Amino acid sequence: MNKTDILEQRFKKSFSSNTVDRAIYSSDLAPTSKIVSFFFISKPLGILLPRTITDLQEMITFCYQNKISFIPRGSGTSGYGGATPTRKSVIIDCSRLVDIISFDKENMTATVESGVTFEQLTRFLEKEELTLRSYPSSAPAATIAGWIAQGGMGFGTAKYGTAKDQVVSFNLIRPDGTLENYSIDDLDLIYALSGITGIITQLTIKIRSLTNENVYGYNSPSLEKLLEKVDIFTNNNHSIHTIHLQNPDFRSLKQLIDKGENKTSEEASDSIDLSEHEYHLLVVSEEEIKENDLSKDSKIKLLSPDIIKEEWEKRFTSLRIKRLGPSIMPCEVVIPQDKFHTFIKLVQKKFNEPIAWESHFVKGSEAIILFYFFTDERSFSLNFAFLNPLVIVQLAEKVGGRAYALGYWFSGYEKKLLSPATLNKVRHYKEKHDESSLCNPDKVFSRRFKWFPIISNKTVIKLGSFSGQILMKILRIKGYKKANTSYLKKMKK
Ligand SMILES: Cc1cc2nc3c(=O)[nH]c(=O)nc-3n(C[C@H](O)[C@H](O)[C@H](O)COP(=O)(O)OP(=O)(O)OC[C@H]3O[C@@H](n4cnc5c(N)ncnc54)[C@H](O)[C@@H]3O)c2cc1C
């Protein structure tokens, strides 16, 4: 019997190996190009769907005993290949582990199963006059464990910090099937590790009271002016929890989504007014911001409270951008706040075409920037769109920034994200509990090729990116269009 048959026989209805499911789970939000999948096996053997923690523990133990590689997956909204296979593996989809176990108003914590999404938890907490401290733009689908395993940032991070600052304790099923409870002291065993140390089953995270949100919106044709404003807010106001910046192309996409959703022409024209050729800054504070902080600047327009309130309520539209596809190639980087403008100028110079982006600022003077490239996974151009995230990360590195997560695409860059002490601890843990590297292999640490161990996955990706860029230049001379922006341009018409 092959591995698929073994899994089928053991897990019956909790296992699927049908062709459509295997195709869907062969990529995360970023589609996998044909050239790239030539180098590794991106289609999983099948998908395991645990409904309880007991199911999950049985599945992991079974995989371990039968030497089957397994990959934890939440909702697959990340784009760096952390939740996708690179060799014969089964995906363990944790998105049905959705129990909200308890909340504690005294200590301001909530305990949830790992597949609970941010939106589910927010809705639940709001009934208790509570809310989350930090969460990503992808909150309607993103799972809490997926965000922690990515090392995420987002709404609320200007005051409450990144995913790291939200965790109090967690339960993890180790690759050998043992379920352990860990305290905050062991957070480095899961944080930003793309799920290579086991599958998180439960998390206790910090929450806060649902206070009055004072929402402010500023528009300006000048990115520089808005960034000056961001500096003032991050340096002087500690009640501000969210600083969210969007470029004009991102605003246009939001407007297109509204149009597509058959908004009345009045509603559509509201959002046109908000977006047209202007950068847009959304600031949310727990206390009212004093008038002198909102200093008048002829180049900055303060938006009406009604428009901006609606904007805040609709803050989770980003995920719907995918509908404008056919496919989307997301790319996220972390940039030092003071290098933001320099970096955006580098990106504009390099691509010289419209690219939609949004950004969240993070306590400690960093910002995460999310770029949305469009592509068509059915066409050959996908192989070029695939280079865009790699190029963006190279540009980020030039200004002291980095890729937002490691996953598969940035495996080998672990020293840029994680401290030597953490890396030592993780290596030691892997040797002890996962000696055959069955749990999410090839992620975080770069895979070395069996017959040419001096060549790693990182080298191959670097070479591929370099030669792809040269090829792209040559093809452009022949009038070949770059993958991304023909869609964006068409949609803008
Ligand atoms: C439109 C859009 C907006 C986004 N906005 C943001 C943003 O503002 N901030 C941000 O940080 N990110 C953002 N992202 C990226 C992504 O949505 C987040 O990182 C998200 O939290 C990932 O959660 P997920 O459940 O989809 O995880 P997946 O993509 O399924 O998995 C991510 C990683 O976590 C691992 N993993 C998943 N579940 C578990 C588990 N139970 N145990 C162990 N490991 C696990 C996977 O193996 C994988 O390596 C955005 C993405 C999109 C498409």
The ligand as an SDF file (V2000), in Angstrom:
LIG
                    3D

 53 58  0  0  0  0  0  0  0  0999 V2000
   -5.6050   40.4060    1.8840 C   0  0  0  0  0  0  0  0  0  0  0  0
   -4.5910   39.9630    2.8770 C   0  0  0  0  0  0  0  0  0  0  0  0
   -4.2800   40.7760    3.9470 C   0  0  0  0  0  0  0  0  0  0  0  0
   -3.3280   40.3670    4.8790 C   0  0  0  0  0  0  0  0  0  0  0  0
   -3.0490   41.2000    5.9150 N   0  0  0  0  0  0  0  0  0  0  0  0
   -2.1130   40.8390    6.8040 C   0  0  0  0  0  0  0  0  0  0  0  0
   -1.7970   41.7280    7.8800 C   0  0  0  0  0  0  0  0  0  0  0  0
   -2.3580   42.8000    8.0300 O   0  0  0  0  0  0  0  0  0  0  0  0
   -0.8360   41.3250    8.7400 N   0  0  0  0  0  0  0  0  0  0  0  0
   -0.2190   40.1130    8.6250 C   0  0  0  0  0  0  0  0  0  0  0  0
    0.6060   39.7980    9.4690 O   0  0  0  0  0  0  0  0  0  0  0  0
   -0.4970   39.2630    7.6240 N   0  0  0  0  0  0  0  0  0  0  0  0
   -1.4370   39.5920    6.7180 C   0  0  0  0  0  0  0  0  0  0  0  0
   -1.7410   38.7420    5.6980 N   0  0  0  0  0  0  0  0  0  0  0  0
   -1.0550   37.4310    5.6110 C   0  0  0  0  0  0  0  0  0  0  0  0
   -1.8680   36.2730    6.2680 C   0  0  0  0  0  0  0  0  0  0  0  0
   -3.2340   36.4710    6.0440 O   0  0  0  0  0  0  0  0  0  0  0  0
   -1.6410   36.1810    7.7690 C   0  0  0  0  0  0  0  0  0  0  0  0
   -0.3210   35.8960    8.0630 O   0  0  0  0  0  0  0  0  0  0  0  0
   -2.5430   35.1330    8.4270 C   0  0  0  0  0  0  0  0  0  0  0  0
   -2.5240   35.3440    9.8020 O   0  0  0  0  0  0  0  0  0  0  0  0
   -2.1890   33.7050    8.1400 C   0  0  0  0  0  0  0  0  0  0  0  0
   -3.1730   32.8880    8.7630 O   0  0  0  0  0  0  0  0  0  0  0  0
   -3.7330   31.5720    8.0600 P   0  0  0  0  0  0  0  0  0  0  0  0
   -4.6930   30.9390    8.9850 O   0  0  0  0  0  0  0  0  0  0  0  0
   -4.2290   31.8540    6.7080 O   0  0  0  0  0  0  0  0  0  0  0  0
   -2.3970   30.7190    8.0090 O   0  0  0  0  0  0  0  0  0  0  0  0
   -1.8520   29.7800    6.8310 P   0  0  0  0  0  0  0  0  0  0  0  0
   -1.5730   30.6040    5.6400 O   0  0  0  0  0  0  0  0  0  0  0  0
   -2.7250   28.6180    6.6680 O   0  0  0  0  0  0  0  0  0  0  0  0
   -0.4850   29.3140    7.4760 O   0  0  0  0  0  0  0  0  0  0  0  0
    0.5560   30.2090    7.7510 C   0  0  0  0  0  0  0  0  0  0  0  0
    1.7010   29.4470    8.4260 C   0  0  0  0  0  0  0  0  0  0  0  0
    1.2750   29.0250    9.7040 O   0  0  0  0  0  0  0  0  0  0  0  0
    1.4060   27.6170    9.8390 C   0  0  0  0  0  0  0  0  0  0  0  0
    0.2560   27.1630   10.6330 N   0  0  0  0  0  0  0  0  0  0  0  0
   -1.0550   27.3320   10.3590 C   0  0  0  0  0  0  0  0  0  0  0  0
   -1.8040   26.7970   11.3340 N   0  0  0  0  0  0  0  0  0  0  0  0
   -0.9540   26.2860   12.2490 C   0  0  0  0  0  0  0  0  0  0  0  0
   -1.1130   25.5760   13.4720 C   0  0  0  0  0  0  0  0  0  0  0  0
   -2.3080   25.2890   13.9820 N   0  0  0  0  0  0  0  0  0  0  0  0
    0.0060   25.1920   14.1350 N   0  0  0  0  0  0  0  0  0  0  0  0
    1.2360   25.4510   13.6480 C   0  0  0  0  0  0  0  0  0  0  0  0
    1.4470   26.1090   12.4990 N   0  0  0  0  0  0  0  0  0  0  0  0
    0.3700   26.5250   11.8090 C   0  0  0  0  0  0  0  0  0  0  0  0
    1.4050   27.0770    8.4180 C   0  0  0  0  0  0  0  0  0  0  0  0
    2.1160   25.8590    8.3170 O   0  0  0  0  0  0  0  0  0  0  0  0
    2.0990   28.1880    7.6770 C   0  0  0  0  0  0  0  0  0  0  0  0
    3.4900   28.0360    7.7510 O   0  0  0  0  0  0  0  0  0  0  0  0
   -2.6750   39.1250    4.7370 C   0  0  0  0  0  0  0  0  0  0  0  0
   -2.9940   38.3060    3.6650 C   0  0  0  0  0  0  0  0  0  0  0  0
   -3.9430   38.7130    2.7470 C   0  0  0  0  0  0  0  0  0  0  0  0
   -4.2740   37.8100    1.6350 C   0  0  0  0  0  0  0  0  0  0  0  0
  1  2  1  0
  2  3  1  0
  2 52  2  0
  3  4  2  0
  4  5  1  0
  4 50  1  0
  5  6  2  0
  6  7  1  0
  6 13  1  0
  7  8  2  0
  7  9  1  0
  9 10  1  0
 10 11  2  0
 10 12  1  0
 12 13  2  0
 13 14  1  0
 14 15  1  0
 14 50  1  0
 15 16  1  0
 16 17  1  0
 16 18  1  0
 18 19  1  0
 18 20  1  0
 20 21  1  0
 20 22  1  0
 22 23  1  0
 23 24  1  0
 24 25  2  0
 24 26  1  0
 24 27  1  0
 27 28  1  0
 28 29  2  0
 28 30  1  0
 28 31  1  0
 31 32  1  0
 32 33  1  0
 33 34  1  0
 33 48  1  0
 34 35  1  0
 35 36  1  0
 35 46  1  0
 36 37  1  0
 36 45  1  0
 37 38  2  0
 38 39  1  0
 39 40  1  0
 39 45  2  0
 40 41  1  0
 40 42  2  0
 42 43  1  0
 43 44  2  0
 44 45  1  0
 46 47  1  0
 46 48  1  0
 48 49  1  0
 50 51  2  0
 51 52  1  0
 52 53  1  0
M  END
$$$$
